[in-house]
Amino acid sequence: MSLLVTVDELKSYMSMSGQGNSAQTEKMEAALYWAQAALWAHSDYCELDDVTDELHDSSPVLIPKQLPIISVTSLYYDDVLLDSGDDYYVYDTYIRVPSISTIGTPQIVSINYSGGVSRDDVEDPIDTSTIGYKYTIQAQMTIKRLAEWALSKNMDYQQNSKDDIEVLNMIYSHMPKVIRI
């Protein structure tokens, strides 16, 4: 798993000048890995990946597992390829398929798509037209906040239950649409 926030970006966020020593850098990197894992575990967002043949029960609204949705390459309803733009509409966190009937025998919908957040969305040149861009920025901010919090508590990255509420609140404050209930 590649880090969505670098140690240098965390140092800049925390207003830490200079390079510091290797022990401090290792501690910050461990905090970043913990923070990124916490974000993935407690939200519906995850690292950018291509997904093939993800199955869903027939419904006019489909919520894929890998969010945000970057692109949909194909969507099959009852083994029939639907036409993008006419038969279904792709949004950041769901796919609307008005042509799906929920009356009668349930059918299976199969989706091939690309989803998740990627560091590439924030590297130069920045393409702010991509769906993933704003979610990548939100994910990075959340990771920075979580890592800073973990470092301030001098924790060993074994989250205990009394910390769960605080961690969830930090994630929810930056990514409210995707928190898992």
Secondary structure, 3 states (H helix, E strand, C coil): CCCCCCHHHHHHHCCCCCCCCHHHHHHHHHHHHHHHHHHHHHECECECEEEEEEEEECCCEECCCCECEEEEEEEEECCEECCECCCEEECCCCEECCCCCCCCCCCEEEEEEEECECHHHHCCCCCCCCHHHHHHHHHHHHHHHHHHHHHHCCCCCCCCHHHHHHHHHHHHHHCHHHECC
